[in-house]
Amino acid sequence: MTSTPATDAYDSLPDAVTEIFGEDATAEHAYDLLTVDVPATAWIAALETARDRLGCTYFDWLSAVDEPGTGFRVCAHVAAPAHGKVRRLLIRTTVPHDAAVLPTAVGVYSGAAWHERETHEMFGIGFEGHPHLVPLLLPDGFEGHPLRKDFVLAARVAKAWPGAKEPGESEHGGPKRRTMLPPGVPDPNEWGPLKGQLPPAPTRPARAARAAGDRPVRRARSVS
């Protein structure tokens, strides 16, 4: 297979990441995928480098992950489908929760338009310069961004989860464990139609430390 400048540059990663993407960039191979992290100020430049220097002309998808205490990690997956082997690349950057804005990637990959619209409505991330940054999936009048970790699952406050019962609540018997609220579901006494009307949630008693001599005696297994 004949080598090209684009394949040579791609194959030099992750070692040559600062030479290709700038001194603040980092790269690693994980789960059979090459990932490059760049600062938000280098987001568009990194996408242009991937397209023009690495030959990643195919845009696959763009989305984000909400990482509490860190910010929103925005990811773009692109590829170079050439010479019988697809070279995949994930480019990531991070924006803070209180300033979640990036320049649009539509000028680099036109296919990013719908993905940025979805990411905008699901996470509340702005993409400056986007030609039509309007809701894509959610109904008109929907409030909030449902893929943020702090988004309140109001339906689970108004109505309990309709799945299997907790231990101790079915015909199988057994002790009932403490009911725990899944992520996104607030205490119904603090949010929702029953706010302030319920008794305090029960707390689990602290487990006392067991003395060394109190350990149960292990019975020896008899050999038949």
Salt bridges, closest charged atoms under 4 A:
ASP11 OD1 - ARG87 NE 3.71
GLU19 OE2 - ARG53 NH2 3.80
ASP37 OD1 - ARG73 NH1 3.67
ASP37 OD2 - ARG92 NH2 2.86
ASP52 OD1 - ARG51 NE 2.71
ASP60 OD2 - HIS77 ND1 2.90
ASP66 OD1 - HIS97 NE2 2.62
GLU67 OE2 - ARG73 NE 3.16
GLU116 OE1 - HIS130 NE2 3.94
GLU166 OE1 - ARG177 NE 2.83
GLU169 OE2 - LYS176 NZ 2.61
GLU171 OE2 - HIS172 NE2 3.62
